């Protein structure tokens, strides 16, 4: 697990230095996988209609609810690798 965590942290750093900024759907997927890997299942109320960004982030995170942290980390690493 330590190797996976180190690879995940490396991928997080690499995601901030990608040569091309990913589209919004990919950014939401990265966000959701990061949150699932680091904080677990989504908590709190879904933001209202006036908070479109918060609502999209909440929905993306809720879409990966129940995914184990190790699997979310690996999916995040794989996604960042595909974006390089």
GULOMAR-528027 format. One record per residue: residue number from 1; residue in one letter; x, y, z of N, C-alpha, C in turn. Coordinates in Angstrom, 3 decimals, decimal comma. Last residue first. Example, Ala and Ser with C-alpha at 12.3 -4.5 7.8 and 13.67 -1.06 7.14 Angstrom:
// residues 2
<site><seq>2</seq><type>s</type><n_x>12,850</n_x><n_y>-2,250</n_y><n_z>7,080</n_z><ca_x>13,670</ca_x><ca_y>-1,060</ca_y><ca_z>7,140</ca_z><c_x>12,900</c_x><c_y>0,030</c_y><c_z>7,870</c_z></site>
<site><seq>1</seq><type>a</type><n_x>13,190</n_x><n_y>-5,690</n_y><n_z>7,800</n_z><ca_x>12,300</ca_x><ca_y>-4,500</ca_y><ca_z>7,800</ca_z><c_x>13,200</c_x><c_y>-3,300</c_y><c_z>7,800</c_z></site>
// end
This chain:
// residues 84
<site><seq>84</seq><type>x</type><n_x>-0,773</n_x><n_y>12,113</n_y><n_z>-20,140</n_z><ca_x>0,579</ca_x><ca_y>12,607</ca_y><ca_z>-20,405</ca_z><c_x>0,881</c_x><c_y>12,605</c_y><c_z>-21,896</c_z></site>
<site><seq>83</seq><type>x</type><n_x>-3,134</n_x><n_y>10,858</n_y><n_z>-19,685</n_z><ca_x>-3,180</ca_x><ca_y>12,266</ca_y><ca_z>-20,082</ca_z><c_x>-1,828</c_x><c_y>12,844</c_y><c_z>-20,432</c_z></site>
<site><seq>82</seq><type>x</type><n_x>-2,625</n_x><n_y>8,364</n_y><n_z>-18,703</n_z><ca_x>-3,228</ca_x><ca_y>8,452</ca_y><ca_z>-20,046</ca_z><c_x>-3,257</c_x><c_y>9,873</c_y><c_z>-20,564</c_z></site>
<site><seq>81</seq><type>x</type><n_x>-1,696</n_x><n_y>9,013</n_y><n_z>-16,143</n_z><ca_x>-0,765</ca_x><ca_y>8,435</ca_y><ca_z>-17,119</ca_z><c_x>-1,324</c_x><c_y>8,561</c_y><c_z>-18,541</c_z></site>
<site><seq>80</seq><type>x</type><n_x>-4,117</n_x><n_y>9,805</n_y><n_z>-14,989</n_z><ca_x>-3,044</ca_x><ca_y>10,792</ca_y><ca_z>-15,186</ca_z><c_x>-2,042</c_x><c_y>10,286</c_y><c_z>-16,210</c_z></site>
<site><seq>79</seq><type>x</type><n_x>-5,426</n_x><n_y>7,310</n_y><n_z>-14,980</n_z><ca_x>-5,981</ca_x><ca_y>8,430</ca_y><ca_z>-15,734</ca_z><c_x>-4,913</c_x><c_y>9,489</c_y><c_z>-15,994</c_z></site>
<site><seq>78</seq><type>x</type><n_x>-3,798</n_x><n_y>5,780</n_y><n_z>-13,271</n_z><ca_x>-3,991</ca_x><ca_y>5,366</ca_y><ca_z>-14,662</ca_z><c_x>-4,506</c_x><c_y>6,520</c_y><c_z>-15,522</c_z></site>
<site><seq>77</seq><type>x</type><n_x>-4,143</n_x><n_y>7,219</n_y><n_z>-10,867</n_z><ca_x>-2,806</ca_x><ca_y>7,067</ca_y><ca_z>-11,464</ca_z><c_x>-2,933</c_x><c_y>6,728</c_y><c_z>-12,942</c_z></site>
<site><seq>76</seq><type>x</type><n_x>-6,899</n_x><n_y>6,799</n_y><n_z>-10,491</n_z><ca_x>-6,365</ca_x><ca_y>8,154</ca_y><ca_z>-10,627</ca_z><c_x>-5,000</c_x><c_y>8,111</c_y><c_z>-11,315</c_z></site>
<site><seq>75</seq><type>x</type><n_x>-6,972</n_x><n_y>4,034</n_y><n_z>-10,170</n_z><ca_x>-7,703</ca_x><ca_y>4,646</ca_y><ca_z>-11,287</ca_z><c_x>-7,196</c_x><c_y>6,061</c_y><c_z>-11,550</c_z></site>
<site><seq>74</seq><type>x</type><n_x>-5,485</n_x><n_y>3,820</n_y><n_z>-7,791</n_z><ca_x>-4,981</ca_x><ca_y>3,212</ca_y><ca_z>-9,031</ca_z><c_x>-5,677</c_x><c_y>3,808</c_y><c_z>-10,255</c_z></site>
<site><seq>73</seq><type>x</type><n_x>-7,204</n_x><n_y>5,183</n_y><n_z>-6,009</n_z><ca_x>-5,829</ca_x><ca_y>5,650</ca_y><ca_z>-6,233</ca_z><c_x>-5,292</c_x><c_y>5,113</c_y><c_z>-7,550</c_z></site>
<site><seq>72</seq><type>x</type><n_x>-9,460</n_x><n_y>3,538</n_y><n_z>-6,144</n_z><ca_x>-9,560</ca_x><ca_y>4,934</ca_y><ca_z>-6,582</ca_z><c_x>-8,175</c_x><c_y>5,514</c_y><c_z>-6,858</c_z></site>
<site><seq>71</seq><type>x</type><n_x>-8,388</n_x><n_y>1,225</n_y><n_z>-4,992</n_z><ca_x>-8,855</ca_x><ca_y>1,190</ca_y><ca_z>-6,382</ca_z><c_x>-8,975</c_x><c_y>2,602</c_y><c_z>-6,952</c_z></site>
<site><seq>70</seq><type>x</type><n_x>-7,872</n_x><n_y>2,142</n_y><n_z>-2,416</n_z><ca_x>-6,776</ca_x><ca_y>1,631</ca_y><ca_z>-3,240</ca_z><c_x>-7,163</c_x><c_y>1,604</c_y><c_z>-4,714</c_z></site>
<site><seq>69</seq><type>x</type><n_x>-10,459</n_x><n_y>2,837</n_y><n_z>-1,488</n_z><ca_x>-9,435</ca_x><ca_y>3,857</ca_y><ca_z>-1,663</ca_z><c_x>-8,304</c_x><c_y>3,392</c_y><c_z>-2,576</c_z></site>
<site><seq>68</seq><type>x</type><n_x>-13,270</n_x><n_y>1,320</n_y><n_z>-3,226</n_z><ca_x>-12,204</ca_x><ca_y>1,295</ca_y><ca_z>-2,215</ca_z><c_x>-11,104</c_x><c_y>2,318</c_y><c_z>-2,530</c_z></site>
<site><seq>67</seq><type>x</type><n_x>-16,299</n_x><n_y>2,922</n_y><n_z>-3,939</n_z><ca_x>-15,043</ca_x><ca_y>2,418</ca_y><ca_z>-4,511</ca_z><c_x>-13,974</c_x><c_y>2,431</c_y><c_z>-3,424</c_z></site>
<site><seq>66</seq><type>x</type><n_x>-18,418</n_x><n_y>4,218</n_y><n_z>-2,804</n_z><ca_x>-18,282</ca_x><ca_y>2,789</ca_y><ca_z>-2,547</ca_z><c_x>-17,004</c_x><c_y>2,185</c_y><c_z>-3,101</c_z></site>
<site><seq>65</seq><type>x</type><n_x>-18,860</n_x><n_y>6,585</n_y><n_z>-5,386</n_z><ca_x>-19,133</ca_x><ca_y>6,187</ca_y><ca_z>-4,004</ca_z><c_x>-19,052</c_x><c_y>4,668</c_y><c_z>-3,870</c_z></site>
<site><seq>64</seq><type>x</type><n_x>-18,572</n_x><n_y>7,753</n_y><n_z>-7,786</n_z><ca_x>-17,567</ca_x><ca_y>6,732</ca_y><ca_z>-7,435</ca_z><c_x>-17,725</c_x><c_y>6,265</c_y><c_z>-5,989</c_z></site>
<site><seq>63</seq><type>x</type><n_x>-20,608</n_x><n_y>9,605</n_y><n_z>-7,852</n_z><ca_x>-20,606</ca_x><ca_y>8,564</ca_y><ca_z>-8,884</ca_z><c_x>-19,594</c_x><c_y>7,458</c_y><c_z>-8,581</c_z></site>
<site><seq>62</seq><type>x</type><n_x>-19,974</n_x><n_y>11,494</n_y><n_z>-5,971</n_z><ca_x>-21,012</ca_x><ca_y>10,518</ca_y><ca_z>-5,629</ca_z><c_x>-21,032</c_x><c_y>9,358</c_y><c_z>-6,630</c_z></site>
<site><seq>61</seq><type>x</type><n_x>-18,181</n_x><n_y>13,000</n_y><n_z>-7,482</n_z><ca_x>-17,687</ca_x><ca_y>12,242</ca_y><ca_z>-6,334</ca_z><c_x>-18,684</c_x><c_y>11,153</c_y><c_z>-5,949</c_z></site>
<site><seq>60</seq><type>x</type><n_x>-19,968</n_x><n_y>14,141</n_y><n_z>-9,310</n_z><ca_x>-18,856</ca_x><ca_y>13,320</ca_y><ca_z>-9,797</ca_z><c_x>-18,327</c_x><c_y>12,436</c_y><c_z>-8,676</c_z></site>
<site><seq>59</seq><type>x</type><n_x>-21,645</n_x><n_y>15,585</n_y><n_z>-7,576</n_z><ca_x>-22,200</ca_x><ca_y>14,499</ca_y><ca_z>-8,394</ca_z><c_x>-21,103</c_x><c_y>13,565</c_y><c_z>-8,903</c_z></site>
<site><seq>58</seq><type>x</type><n_x>-19,818</n_x><n_y>17,462</n_y><n_z>-6,543</n_z><ca_x>-20,519</ca_x><ca_y>16,536</ca_y><ca_z>-5,645</ca_z><c_x>-21,045</c_x><c_y>15,331</c_y><c_z>-6,420</c_z></site>
<site><seq>57</seq><type>x</type><n_x>-19,131</n_x><n_y>18,834</n_y><n_z>-8,892</n_z><ca_x>-18,106</ca_x><ca_y>18,124</ca_y><ca_z>-8,119</ca_z><c_x>-18,747</c_x><c_y>17,075</c_y><c_z>-7,212</c_z></site>
<site><seq>56</seq><type>x</type><n_x>-21,610</n_x><n_y>19,928</n_y><n_z>-9,566</n_z><ca_x>-20,942</ca_x><ca_y>19,016</ca_y><ca_z>-10,499</ca_z><c_x>-19,878</c_x><c_y>18,198</c_y><c_z>-9,773</c_z></site>
<site><seq>55</seq><type>x</type><n_x>-22,033</n_x><n_y>21,580</n_y><n_z>-7,329</n_z><ca_x>-22,983</ca_x><ca_y>20,512</ca_y><ca_z>-7,635</ca_z><c_x>-22,346</c_x><c_y>19,468</c_y><c_z>-8,555</c_z></site>
<site><seq>54</seq><type>x</type><n_x>-19,960</n_x><n_y>23,401</n_y><n_z>-7,551</n_z><ca_x>-20,049</ca_x><ca_y>22,544</ca_y><ca_z>-6,374</ca_z><c_x>-20,962</c_x><c_y>21,347</c_y><c_z>-6,616</c_z></site>
<site><seq>53</seq><type>x</type><n_x>-20,755</n_x><n_y>24,598</n_y><n_z>-9,988</n_z><ca_x>-19,461</ca_x><ca_y>23,911</ca_y><ca_z>-9,869</ca_z><c_x>-19,492</c_x><c_y>22,936</c_y><c_z>-8,695</c_z></site>
<site><seq>52</seq><type>x</type><n_x>-23,286</n_x><n_y>25,722</n_y><n_z>-9,390</n_z><ca_x>-23,133</ca_x><ca_y>24,736</ca_y><ca_z>-10,454</ca_z><c_x>-21,845</c_x><c_y>23,937</c_y><c_z>-10,331</c_z></site>
<site><seq>51</seq><type>x</type><n_x>-25,105</n_x><n_y>26,834</n_y><n_z>-7,197</n_z><ca_x>-23,687</ca_x><ca_y>26,451</ca_y><ca_z>-7,114</ca_z><c_x>-23,420</c_x><c_y>25,337</c_y><c_z>-8,126</c_z></site>
<site><seq>50</seq><type>x</type><n_x>-27,803</n_x><n_y>27,060</n_y><n_z>-7,573</n_z><ca_x>-26,994</ca_x><ca_y>28,257</ca_y><ca_z>-7,784</ca_z><c_x>-25,488</c_x><c_y>27,968</c_y><c_z>-7,733</c_z></site>
<site><seq>49</seq><type>x</type><n_x>-28,924</n_x><n_y>24,626</n_y><n_z>-6,850</n_z><ca_x>-28,822</ca_x><ca_y>24,968</ca_y><ca_z>-8,272</ca_z><c_x>-27,920</c_x><c_y>26,172</c_y><c_z>-8,532</c_z></site>
<site><seq>48</seq><type>x</type><n_x>-26,973</n_x><n_y>23,421</n_y><n_z>-3,981</n_z><ca_x>-28,165</ca_x><ca_y>23,852</ca_y><ca_z>-4,707</ca_z><c_x>-27,875</c_x><c_y>24,249</c_y><c_z>-6,145</c_z></site>
<site><seq>47</seq><type>x</type><n_x>-25,012</n_x><n_y>20,468</n_y><n_z>-3,205</n_z><ca_x>-25,217</ca_x><ca_y>21,919</ca_y><ca_z>-3,341</ca_z><c_x>-26,440</c_x><c_y>22,244</c_y><c_z>-4,196</c_z></site>
<site><seq>46</seq><type>x</type><n_x>-25,992</n_x><n_y>17,811</n_y><n_z>-1,157</n_z><ca_x>-25,705</ca_x><ca_y>18,210</ca_y><ca_z>-2,539</ca_z><c_x>-25,967</c_x><c_y>19,712</c_y><c_z>-2,650</c_z></site>
<site><seq>45</seq><type>x</type><n_x>-24,584</n_x><n_y>17,572</n_y><n_z>2,113</n_z><ca_x>-25,709</ca_x><ca_y>17,783</ca_y><ca_z>1,213</ca_z><c_x>-25,221</c_x><c_y>18,178</c_y><c_z>-0,174</c_z></site>
<site><seq>44</seq><type>x</type><n_x>-22,152</n_x><n_y>15,093</n_y><n_z>3,193</n_z><ca_x>-22,792</ca_x><ca_y>16,404</ca_y><ca_z>3,127</ca_z><c_x>-23,896</c_x><c_y>16,456</c_y><c_z>2,096</c_z></site>
<site><seq>43</seq><type>x</type><n_x>-19,734</n_x><n_y>13,104</n_y><n_z>1,450</n_z><ca_x>-20,521</ca_x><ca_y>13,453</ca_y><ca_z>2,633</ca_z><c_x>-21,171</c_x><c_y>14,806</c_y><c_z>2,408</c_z></site>
<site><seq>42</seq><type>x</type><n_x>-18,530</n_x><n_y>10,346</n_y><n_z>-0,450</n_z><ca_x>-19,008</ca_x><ca_y>11,725</ca_y><ca_z>-0,382</ca_z><c_x>-19,878</c_x><c_y>11,926</c_y><c_z>0,857</c_z></site>
<site><seq>41</seq><type>x</type><n_x>-16,116</n_x><n_y>8,042</n_y><n_z>0,911</n_z><ca_x>-17,390</ca_x><ca_y>8,370</ca_y><ca_z>0,274</ca_z><c_x>-17,805</c_x><c_y>9,814</c_y><c_z>0,524</c_z></site>
<site><seq>40</seq><type>x</type><n_x>-12,664</n_x><n_y>9,174</n_y><n_z>1,179</n_z><ca_x>-13,729</ca_x><ca_y>8,167</ca_y><ca_z>1,234</ca_z><c_x>-14,990</c_x><c_y>8,653</c_y><c_z>0,557</c_z></site>
<site><seq>39</seq><type>x</type><n_x>-10,494</n_x><n_y>10,839</n_y><n_z>0,964</n_z><ca_x>-11,484</ca_x><ca_y>11,128</ca_y><ca_z>2,004</ca_z><c_x>-12,585</c_x><c_y>10,082</c_y><c_z>2,127</c_z></site>
<site><seq>38</seq><type>x</type><n_x>-8,726</n_x><n_y>9,893</n_y><n_z>-1,030</n_z><ca_x>-8,196</ca_x><ca_y>10,565</ca_y><ca_z>0,155</ca_z><c_x>-9,198</c_x><c_y>10,761</c_y><c_z>1,286</c_z></site>
<site><seq>37</seq><type>x</type><n_x>-10,222</n_x><n_y>8,600</n_y><n_z>-2,992</n_z><ca_x>-8,994</ca_x><ca_y>7,975</ca_y><ca_z>-2,497</ca_z><c_x>-8,535</c_x><c_y>8,591</c_y><c_z>-1,180</c_z></site>
<site><seq>36</seq><type>x</type><n_x>-12,262</n_x><n_y>10,433</n_y><n_z>-3,431</n_z><ca_x>-12,614</ca_x><ca_y>9,089</ca_y><ca_z>-2,983</ca_z><c_x>-11,393</c_x><c_y>8,410</c_y><c_z>-2,367</c_z></site>
<site><seq>35</seq><type>x</type><n_x>-10,771</n_x><n_y>12,643</n_y><n_z>-4,337</n_z><ca_x>-11,545</ca_x><ca_y>12,746</ca_y><ca_z>-3,103</ca_z><c_x>-11,899</c_x><c_y>11,363</c_y><c_z>-2,546</c_z></site>
<site><seq>34</seq><type>x</type><n_x>-9,690</n_x><n_y>11,548</n_y><n_z>-6,717</n_z><ca_x>-8,819</ca_x><ca_y>12,065</ca_y><ca_z>-5,658</ca_z><c_x>-9,567</c_x><c_y>12,096</c_y><c_z>-4,325</c_z></site>
<site><seq>33</seq><type>x</type><n_x>-12,006</n_x><n_y>10,954</n_y><n_z>-8,164</n_z><ca_x>-11,107</ca_x><ca_y>9,865</ca_y><ca_z>-7,766</ca_z><c_x>-10,175</c_x><c_y>10,306</c_y><c_z>-6,643</c_z></site>
<site><seq>32</seq><type>x</type><n_x>-13,033</n_x><n_y>13,564</n_y><n_z>-8,485</n_z><ca_x>-13,810</ca_x><ca_y>12,523</ca_y><ca_z>-7,807</ca_z><c_x>-12,917</c_x><c_y>11,396</c_y><c_z>-7,316</c_z></site>
<site><seq>31</seq><type>x</type><n_x>-10,969</n_x><n_y>14,861</n_y><n_z>-9,929</n_z><ca_x>-11,411</ca_x><ca_y>15,357</ca_y><ca_z>-8,626</ca_z><c_x>-12,096</c_x><c_y>14,253</c_y><c_z>-7,829</c_z></site>
<site><seq>30</seq><type>x</type><n_x>-10,958</n_x><n_y>13,336</n_y><n_z>-12,281</n_z><ca_x>-9,755</ca_x><ca_y>13,420</ca_y><ca_z>-11,445</ca_z><c_x>-10,125</c_x><c_y>13,855</c_y><c_z>-10,026</c_z></site>
<site><seq>29</seq><type>x</type><n_x>-13,543</n_x><n_y>13,936</n_y><n_z>-13,166</n_z><ca_x>-13,203</ca_x><ca_y>12,551</ca_y><ca_z>-12,848</ca_z><c_x>-11,957</c_x><c_y>12,507</c_y><c_z>-11,958</c_z></site>
<site><seq>28</seq><type>x</type><n_x>-13,302</n_x><n_y>16,671</n_y><n_z>-13,625</n_z><ca_x>-14,255</ca_x><ca_y>16,191</ca_y><ca_z>-12,614</ca_z><c_x>-13,937</c_x><c_y>14,760</c_y><c_z>-12,206</c_z></site>
<site><seq>27</seq><type>x</type><n_x>-11,437</n_x><n_y>16,610</n_y><n_z>-15,706</n_z><ca_x>-11,085</ca_x><ca_y>17,270</ca_y><ca_z>-14,440</ca_z><c_x>-12,020</c_x><c_y>16,815</c_y><c_z>-13,317</c_z></site>
<site><seq>26</seq><type>x</type><n_x>-12,991</n_x><n_y>15,377</n_y><n_z>-17,636</n_z><ca_x>-11,809</ca_x><ca_y>14,683</ca_y><ca_z>-17,135</ca_z><c_x>-11,370</c_x><c_y>15,293</c_y><c_z>-15,810</c_z></site>
<site><seq>25</seq><type>x</type><n_x>-14,880</n_x><n_y>17,376</n_y><n_z>-18,040</n_z><ca_x>-15,323</ca_x><ca_y>16,059</ca_y><ca_z>-17,593</ca_z><c_x>-14,151</c_x><c_y>15,261</c_y><c_z>-17,013</c_z></site>
<site><seq>24</seq><type>x</type><n_x>-13,278</n_x><n_y>19,565</n_y><n_z>-18,971</n_z><ca_x>-13,982</ca_x><ca_y>19,628</ca_y><ca_z>-17,684</ca_z><c_x>-14,429</c_x><c_y>18,267</c_y><c_z>-17,164</c_z></site>
<site><seq>23</seq><type>x</type><n_x>-10,117</n_x><n_y>18,413</n_y><n_z>-20,360</n_z><ca_x>-11,466</ca_x><ca_y>18,987</ca_y><ca_z>-20,450</ca_z><c_x>-12,158</c_x><c_y>18,882</c_y><c_z>-19,091</c_z></site>
<site><seq>22</seq><type>x</type><n_x>-6,751</n_x><n_y>19,231</n_y><n_z>-19,167</n_z><ca_x>-7,832</ca_x><ca_y>18,309</ca_y><ca_z>-19,552</ca_z><c_x>-9,180</c_x><c_y>19,034</c_y><c_z>-19,650</c_z></site>
<site><seq>21</seq><type>x</type><n_x>-4,221</n_x><n_y>21,222</n_y><n_z>-20,532</n_z><ca_x>-5,263</ca_x><ca_y>21,146</ca_y><ca_z>-19,498</ca_z><c_x>-6,385</c_x><c_y>20,217</c_y><c_z>-19,984</c_z></site>
<site><seq>20</seq><type>x</type><n_x>-1,194</n_x><n_y>19,723</n_y><n_z>-21,433</n_z><ca_x>-2,455</ca_x><ca_y>20,295</ca_y><ca_z>-21,899</ca_z><c_x>-3,490</c_x><c_y>20,136</c_y><c_z>-20,802</c_z></site>
<site><seq>19</seq><type>x</type><n_x>0,913</n_x><n_y>18,781</n_y><n_z>-19,839</n_z><ca_x>1,209</ca_x><ca_y>19,700</ca_y><ca_z>-20,933</ca_z><c_x>-0,038</c_x><c_y>20,406</c_y><c_z>-21,483</c_z></site>
<site><seq>18</seq><type>x</type><n_x>0,489</n_x><n_y>18,875</n_y><n_z>-16,267</n_z><ca_x>0,192</ca_x><ca_y>18,252</ca_y><ca_z>-17,557</ca_z><c_x>0,436</c_x><c_y>19,253</c_y><c_z>-18,685</c_z></site>
<site><seq>17</seq><type>x</type><n_x>0,973</n_x><n_y>19,441</n_y><n_z>-13,627</n_z><ca_x>1,960</ca_x><ca_y>19,881</ca_y><ca_z>-14,615</ca_z><c_x>1,729</c_x><c_y>19,221</c_y><c_z>-15,970</c_z></site>
<site><seq>16</seq><type>x</type><n_x>-0,805</n_x><n_y>18,299</n_y><n_z>-11,968</n_z><ca_x>-0,754</ca_x><ca_y>19,761</ca_y><ca_z>-11,940</ca_z><c_x>0,201</c_x><c_y>20,323</c_y><c_z>-12,983</c_z></site>
<site><seq>15</seq><type>x</type><n_x>-0,301</n_x><n_y>15,648</n_y><n_z>-12,211</n_z><ca_x>-1,559</ca_x><ca_y>16,150</ca_y><ca_z>-12,772</ca_z><c_x>-1,583</c_x><c_y>17,674</c_y><c_z>-12,820</c_z></site>
<site><seq>14</seq><type>x</type><n_x>2,018</n_x><n_y>15,260</n_y><n_z>-10,750</n_z><ca_x>2,101</ca_x><ca_y>15,276</ca_y><ca_z>-12,212</ca_z><c_x>0,834</c_x><c_y>15,844</c_y><c_z>-12,846</c_z></site>
<site><seq>13</seq><type>x</type><n_x>0,959</n_x><n_y>15,208</n_y><n_z>-8,164</n_z><ca_x>1,895</ca_x><ca_y>16,268</ca_y><ca_z>-8,542</ca_z><c_x>1,979</c_x><c_y>16,393</c_y><c_z>-10,063</c_z></site>
<site><seq>12</seq><type>x</type><n_x>-0,575</n_x><n_y>12,882</n_y><n_z>-8,411</n_z><ca_x>-1,225</ca_x><ca_y>14,142</ca_y><ca_z>-8,043</ca_z><c_x>-0,329</c_x><c_y>15,313</c_y><c_z>-8,456</c_z></site>
<site><seq>11</seq><type>x</type><n_x>1,418</n_x><n_y>10,996</n_y><n_z>-8,921</n_z><ca_x>0,433</ca_x><ca_y>11,290</ca_y><ca_z>-9,965</ca_z><c_x>-0,304</c_x><c_y>12,598</c_y><c_z>-9,684</c_z></site>
<site><seq>10</seq><type>x</type><n_x>2,662</n_x><n_y>10,996</n_y><n_z>-6,417</n_z><ca_x>3,424</ca_x><ca_y>11,409</ca_y><ca_z>-7,599</ca_z><c_x>2,470</c_x><c_y>11,797</c_y><c_z>-8,731</c_z></site>
<site><seq>9</seq><type>x</type><n_x>0,606</n_x><n_y>9,949</n_y><n_z>-4,890</n_z><ca_x>1,087</ca_x><ca_y>11,304</ca_y><ca_z>-4,601</ca_z><c_x>1,904</c_x><c_y>11,858</c_y><c_z>-5,766</c_z></site>
<site><seq>8</seq><type>x</type><n_x>0,483</n_x><n_y>7,388</n_y><n_z>-6,082</n_z><ca_x>-0,676</ca_x><ca_y>8,277</ca_y><ca_z>-6,110</ca_z><c_x>-0,237</c_x><c_y>9,727</c_y><c_z>-5,887</c_z></site>
<site><seq>7</seq><type>x</type><n_x>2,950</n_x><n_y>6,333</n_y><n_z>-5,403</n_z><ca_x>2,636</ca_x><ca_y>6,502</ca_y><ca_z>-6,823</ca_z><c_x>1,457</c_x><c_y>7,461</c_y><c_z>-6,996</c_z></site>
<site><seq>6</seq><type>x</type><n_x>2,595</n_x><n_y>6,257</n_y><n_z>-2,635</n_z><ca_x>3,670</ca_x><ca_y>7,075</ca_y><ca_z>-3,205</ca_z><c_x>3,407</c_x><c_y>7,349</c_y><c_z>-4,679</c_z></site>
<site><seq>5</seq><type>x</type><n_x>0,483</n_x><n_y>4,421</n_y><n_z>-2,486</n_z><ca_x>0,295</ca_x><ca_y>5,779</ca_y><ca_z>-1,971</ca_z><c_x>1,358</c_x><c_y>6,723</c_y><c_z>-2,539</c_z></site>
<site><seq>4</seq><type>x</type><n_x>1,728</n_x><n_y>2,155</n_y><n_z>-3,528</n_z><ca_x>0,575</ca_x><ca_y>2,728</ca_y><ca_z>-4,213</ca_z><c_x>0,358</c_x><c_y>4,168</c_y><c_z>-3,778</c_z></site>
<site><seq>3</seq><type>x</type><n_x>3,658</n_x><n_y>1,719</n_y><n_z>-1,570</n_z><ca_x>4,076</ca_x><ca_y>1,987</ca_y><ca_z>-2,946</ca_z><c_x>2,944</c_x><c_y>2,640</c_y><c_z>-3,729</c_z></site>
<site><seq>2</seq><type>x</type><n_x>2,036</n_x><n_y>1,194</n_y><n_z>0,637</n_z><ca_x>2,911</ca_x><ca_y>2,361</ca_y><ca_z>0,663</ca_z><c_x>3,378</c_x><c_y>2,739</c_y><c_z>-0,738</c_z></site>
<site><seq>1</seq><type>x</type><n_x>0,819</n_x><n_y>-1,201</n_y><n_z>0,000</n_z><ca_x>0,000</ca_x><ca_y>0,000</ca_y><ca_z>0,000</ca_z><c_x>0,857</c_x><c_y>1,255</c_y><c_z>0,000</c_z></site>
// end
